[in-house]
Amino acid sequence: MTRLVRGLCGALLLTGCGRGAGMVQGETDATHVDIAPKVSGGVDSIYVREGDMVRRGQLLATLDGTEIRARAAQAHAARDAAQAARDRAVRGYRPEEIRSARDNYRRAAAAEAIAETTFARYDRLTSEGVIPTQKRDEAEANYRTAREATGAARAQYELVFSGMRVEDRAAAMADLRKAEGAVAEATSYVDDNILRASVDGQVMVKVVEQGELVSPGLPVLTVVDLSDQWITVNLREDRLAGLKVGDTLTAVIPALGPDRLRFRVYYISPLGSFATWRATRETGGFDVRTFEVRARPPKPIDGLRPGMSALIDWPPERPARASG
């Protein structure tokens, strides 16, 4: 009869059986990592199946990122153009450009000299009454035009001879850095078309199939890290008395056998969670909140999978305090 009562206590998970001892039921869990792209595209290939064990950095899937590769090509072309402009700003104009500007300036100066001589001659003939005033005015206009052309040619020659200003060189350098940043961004998007495992673990879920379209942040695969395990139990606040981080819990995982396993509490929720136990009496009772408690094993347990039931001895054993 005693054995039957104990069996019922374990099956119904009741507290208070025997001398206040009992069990509470929790659940095992592990870290789940969603493998998702940063860019949209079609799933080109998936190289793993559900249940496969994978290693960190292993190739899992690839996307067909045609648009991203086209943008990367554009970014590289813009970078090359900015680099050419930077080189011209730093190195200055080529010798051929300097000679061409010098020759233009010399031609303009020669034309100015001829226009000046012509104007002086027409001005003298006009004063002597040999030619009309209109001819003299036309010669003066031609002279002024030639003088302005000479000034412009001289300014251009001085510009190519001395090279670009410091401000122009700084602007060219800034444009190149901007273009290089665009290339780095586009290259990262191209690299993101290749999905790799971020942890060692097991493929738990394959969300999409080959050929489907995916959006940024949408998981393609989910990998569970079986080396990061814990149990979770939701306790009424009236059972939390004395429980603290660092305490040891003993639990049986029925899926793994009858052995009692040890877990160390590392988290107690600072805020009551979803479930509230309501008082059954209007007077003399109070509502009881539920708190989440998590505990990890000292080392990974072989065969432990997320979602397994955990039957936890409650209240936990605590070492007796030494008397003074």
C-alpha positions as CSV (number, residue, x, y, z in Angstrom):
1,M,0.0,0.0,0.0
2,T,2.8,2.4,0.8
3,R,4.5,1.7,-2.5
4,L,1.2,2.4,-4.3
5,V,0.8,5.8,-2.5
6,R,4.4,6.7,-3.4
7,G,3.7,5.8,-7.0
8,L,0.6,8.0,-7.0
9,C,2.7,10.9,-5.6
10,G,5.2,10.6,-8.4
11,A,2.6,10.3,-11.1
12,L,0.4,13.2,-9.9
13,L,3.4,15.3,-8.8
14,L,1.8,16.3,-5.5
15,T,3.6,17.9,-2.6
16,G,2.9,16.9,0.9
17,C,3.1,13.1,0.5
18,G,5.0,11.4,3.2
19,R,6.8,13.9,5.5
20,G,6.3,17.0,3.3
21,A,8.5,15.8,0.5
22,G,7.2,15.7,-3.1
23,M,8.1,16.4,-6.7
24,V,7.5,19.2,-9.1
25,Q,7.6,18.8,-12.9
26,G,9.8,20.9,-15.2
27,E,11.0,20.7,-18.7
28,T,14.4,20.4,-20.3
29,D,15.6,23.0,-22.8
30,A,18.7,24.0,-24.8
31,T,19.9,27.0,-26.9
32,H,18.1,27.3,-30.2
33,V,19.8,29.3,-32.9
34,D,17.9,30.5,-36.0
35,I,20.0,30.5,-39.2
36,A,18.6,33.5,-41.2
37,P,19.9,35.6,-44.1
38,K,20.4,39.4,-43.9
39,V,19.2,39.8,-47.5
40,S,16.3,38.5,-49.5
41,G,16.6,35.9,-52.2
42,G,15.8,32.4,-53.4
43,V,17.1,29.3,-51.6
44,D,19.6,27.9,-54.1
45,S,20.8,24.8,-52.1
46,I,20.3,23.3,-48.7
47,Y,23.2,20.9,-47.7
48,V,21.8,19.5,-44.4
49,R,18.7,17.7,-43.3
50,E,16.8,17.7,-40.0
51,G,18.6,15.7,-37.4
52,D,22.1,16.2,-38.9
53,M,24.9,17.2,-36.5
54,V,26.7,20.3,-37.7
55,R,29.9,22.1,-36.6
56,R,30.4,25.8,-36.2
57,G,31.2,27.4,-39.6
58,Q,29.9,24.5,-41.6
59,L,28.1,25.4,-44.8
60,L,24.3,24.9,-44.4
61,A,22.7,26.6,-47.4
62,T,23.2,29.2,-50.2
63,L,21.0,31.8,-51.7
64,D,20.7,32.9,-55.3
65,G,21.6,36.6,-54.8
66,T,21.6,37.8,-58.4
67,E,20.6,41.4,-57.4
68,I,23.1,41.6,-54.6
69,R,25.9,40.6,-56.9
70,A,24.8,43.2,-59.5
71,R,24.9,45.9,-56.8
72,A,28.3,44.7,-55.7
73,A,29.6,45.1,-59.3
74,Q,28.2,48.7,-59.4
75,A,29.9,49.5,-56.1
76,H,33.2,48.2,-57.4
77,A,32.9,50.3,-60.5
78,A,32.1,53.4,-58.5
79,R,35.1,52.7,-56.2
80,D,37.4,52.4,-59.3
81,A,36.2,55.8,-60.6
82,A,36.7,57.4,-57.2
83,Q,40.2,55.9,-57.0
84,A,41.1,57.4,-60.4
85,A,39.9,60.8,-59.3
86,R,41.9,60.5,-56.1
87,D,45.0,59.6,-58.0
88,R,44.6,62.6,-60.3
89,A,44.1,64.9,-57.3
90,V,47.2,63.6,-55.6
91,R,49.5,63.3,-58.6
92,G,48.3,66.4,-60.4
93,Y,47.9,66.8,-64.1
94,R,49.9,64.9,-66.7
95,P,52.8,66.6,-68.5
96,E,50.9,66.5,-71.7
97,E,48.0,68.5,-70.1
98,I,50.4,71.0,-68.7
99,R,52.1,71.5,-72.1
100,S,48.7,71.9,-73.8
101,A,47.6,74.6,-71.3
102,R,50.9,76.4,-71.8
103,D,50.6,76.4,-75.5
104,N,47.0,77.7,-75.3
105,Y,48.2,80.5,-73.1
106,R,51.0,81.4,-75.5
107,R,48.6,81.5,-78.5
108,A,46.2,83.7,-76.6
109,A,49.1,86.0,-75.6
110,A,50.2,86.3,-79.2
111,A,46.7,87.0,-80.4
112,E,46.4,89.7,-77.7
113,A,49.6,91.3,-78.9
114,I,48.4,91.5,-82.5
115,A,45.0,92.9,-81.4
116,E,46.8,95.5,-79.3
117,T,49.0,96.6,-82.2
118,T,46.0,96.7,-84.6
119,F,44.0,98.8,-82.1
120,A,46.9,101.3,-81.7
121,R,47.3,101.7,-85.5
122,Y,43.5,102.2,-86.0
123,D,43.4,104.7,-83.1
124,R,46.2,106.8,-84.7
125,L,44.6,106.7,-88.2
126,T,41.2,107.7,-86.7
127,S,42.8,110.7,-85.0
128,E,44.3,111.7,-88.4
129,G,40.9,111.3,-90.1
130,V,42.0,108.5,-92.4
131,I,39.5,105.9,-91.3
132,P,36.1,106.2,-89.7
133,T,35.6,105.9,-85.9
134,Q,33.7,102.6,-86.3
135,K,36.9,100.8,-87.5
136,R,38.7,102.1,-84.4
137,D,35.9,100.8,-82.1
138,E,35.9,97.4,-83.7
139,A,39.7,97.1,-83.2
140,E,39.3,98.1,-79.6
141,A,36.6,95.5,-79.0
142,N,38.8,92.8,-80.6
143,Y,41.7,93.9,-78.3
144,R,39.6,93.6,-75.2
145,T,38.3,90.2,-76.2
146,A,41.8,88.9,-76.8
147,R,43.0,90.3,-73.5
148,E,40.3,88.5,-71.6
149,A,41.0,85.2,-73.5
150,T,44.7,85.6,-72.5
151,G,43.7,86.0,-68.9
152,A,41.5,82.9,-69.0
153,A,44.3,80.8,-70.7
154,R,46.8,82.0,-68.2
155,A,44.5,81.0,-65.3
156,Q,44.0,77.5,-66.8
157,Y,47.8,77.1,-67.3
158,E,48.5,78.1,-63.7
159,L,45.8,75.7,-62.4
160,V,47.2,72.6,-64.2
161,F,50.8,73.6,-63.4
162,S,50.2,73.9,-59.7
163,G,47.8,70.9,-59.4
164,M,44.6,70.7,-57.4
165,R,44.0,72.6,-54.2
166,V,44.3,70.9,-50.8
167,E,40.5,71.1,-50.4
168,D,40.0,69.3,-53.8
169,R,42.4,66.5,-52.8
170,A,40.6,66.1,-49.4
171,A,37.3,65.9,-51.2
172,A,38.7,63.2,-53.6
173,M,40.0,61.2,-50.6
174,A,36.6,61.4,-48.9
175,D,34.8,60.3,-52.1
176,L,37.1,57.3,-52.3
177,R,36.5,56.3,-48.6
178,K,32.8,56.5,-49.2
179,A,33.1,54.3,-52.3
180,E,35.2,51.8,-50.4
181,G,32.5,51.7,-47.7
182,A,29.9,50.9,-50.3
183,V,32.0,48.1,-51.6
184,A,32.5,46.6,-48.2
185,E,28.8,46.7,-47.5
186,A,27.9,45.1,-50.9
187,T,30.6,42.4,-50.4
188,S,29.1,41.6,-46.9
189,Y,25.7,41.1,-48.5
190,V,27.2,38.8,-51.1
191,D,28.9,36.8,-48.3
192,D,25.6,36.7,-46.5
193,N,24.2,34.6,-49.4
194,I,26.2,31.8,-47.8
195,L,24.6,30.5,-44.6
196,R,26.9,28.8,-42.1
197,A,26.3,27.3,-38.7
198,S,27.1,29.7,-35.9
199,V,27.2,26.9,-33.2
200,D,27.9,23.2,-32.9
201,G,24.7,21.4,-32.6
202,Q,21.9,19.5,-34.4
203,V,19.6,20.7,-37.1
204,M,16.2,20.7,-35.4
205,V,13.9,22.4,-38.0
206,K,14.2,23.1,-41.7
207,V,11.8,26.0,-42.3
208,V,12.0,26.4,-46.1
209,E,12.7,24.2,-49.0
210,Q,15.0,24.6,-52.0
211,G,13.7,27.1,-54.5
212,E,11.6,29.1,-52.0
213,L,12.0,32.8,-51.5
214,V,13.2,34.1,-48.1
215,S,13.1,37.6,-46.6
216,P,15.8,39.2,-44.3
217,G,15.6,37.7,-40.8
218,L,13.4,34.8,-41.8
219,P,14.9,31.6,-40.5
220,V,15.9,29.0,-43.0
221,L,17.1,26.4,-40.4
222,T,17.1,26.1,-36.7
223,V,20.1,24.5,-34.9
224,V,19.9,23.4,-31.3
225,D,23.1,23.6,-29.2
226,L,23.0,20.5,-27.1
227,S,26.0,21.5,-25.1
228,D,24.1,24.4,-23.5
229,Q,21.3,22.5,-21.5
230,W,19.1,23.5,-18.6
231,I,15.8,22.6,-16.9
232,T,13.0,25.1,-16.4
233,V,10.3,24.8,-13.7
234,N,7.5,27.2,-12.9
235,L,7.0,27.4,-9.1
236,R,4.4,29.0,-7.0
237,E,5.8,31.7,-4.9
238,D,4.9,29.9,-1.7
239,R,7.5,27.2,-2.7
240,L,10.3,29.6,-3.3
241,A,11.1,30.2,0.4
242,G,14.9,29.8,0.9
243,L,15.7,29.0,-2.8
244,K,18.5,31.0,-4.2
245,V,20.9,31.1,-7.1
246,G,23.6,28.5,-6.6
247,D,21.4,25.9,-4.9
248,T,21.5,22.3,-6.2
249,L,18.4,20.5,-7.5
250,T,18.1,16.8,-8.0
251,A,15.8,15.5,-10.8
252,V,14.8,12.4,-12.7
253,I,14.6,12.6,-16.5
254,P,12.2,9.7,-17.3
255,A,13.4,9.6,-20.9
256,L,16.9,8.9,-19.7
257,G,16.2,6.4,-16.9
258,P,15.7,6.4,-13.1
259,D,19.0,8.0,-12.2
260,R,18.8,11.2,-10.2
261,L,20.8,14.0,-11.9
262,R,22.0,17.2,-10.3
263,F,21.4,20.7,-11.5
264,R,22.6,24.1,-10.2
265,V,20.2,27.0,-10.1
266,Y,21.4,29.9,-12.1
267,Y,18.3,32.0,-12.7
268,I,15.2,32.9,-10.7
269,S,12.8,35.2,-12.4
270,P,12.7,38.6,-10.8
271,L,9.0,39.1,-11.9
272,G,6.0,36.8,-11.5
273,S,5.1,35.2,-14.8
274,F,1.9,34.3,-16.6
275,A,0.1,32.0,-14.1
276,T,-1.6,33.3,-11.0
277,W,-3.1,30.9,-8.4
278,R,-6.3,32.6,-7.1
279,A,-7.4,32.4,-3.5
280,T,-10.4,30.1,-3.0
281,R,-11.6,32.1,0.0
282,E,-12.6,35.8,0.1
283,T,-11.1,36.2,3.6
284,G,-8.0,34.6,5.0
285,G,-6.5,33.8,1.6
286,F,-4.3,35.5,-1.0
287,D,-3.4,35.2,-4.7
288,V,-0.2,33.3,-5.5
289,R,2.0,34.2,-8.4
290,T,4.3,31.8,-10.4
291,F,8.0,32.3,-10.9
292,E,10.3,30.7,-13.4
293,V,13.5,28.9,-12.2
294,R,16.3,27.5,-14.4
295,A,19.1,25.2,-13.4
296,R,22.0,23.8,-15.4
297,P,23.8,20.5,-15.1
298,P,27.6,20.6,-14.1
299,K,28.3,19.1,-17.6
300,P,26.2,18.2,-20.7
301,I,24.1,15.1,-20.2
302,D,24.2,12.6,-23.0
303,G,20.9,12.0,-24.6
304,L,19.2,15.1,-23.1
305,R,16.9,16.7,-25.6
306,P,14.8,19.9,-25.3
307,G,11.2,19.3,-24.2
308,M,11.9,16.2,-22.0
309,S,10.0,16.1,-18.7
310,A,12.1,16.6,-15.5
311,L,10.7,15.4,-12.2
312,I,12.4,17.5,-9.5
313,D,12.6,16.6,-5.9
314,W,11.0,19.3,-3.8
315,P,11.9,20.9,-1.5
316,P,15.6,20.7,-2.5
317,E,18.0,19.2,-0.1
318,R,20.1,21.8,1.7
319,P,23.2,21.1,3.9
320,A,22.4,21.4,7.6
321,R,23.8,24.5,9.3
322,A,26.5,23.9,11.9
323,S,25.3,24.8,15.5
324,G,27.1,27.4,17.3
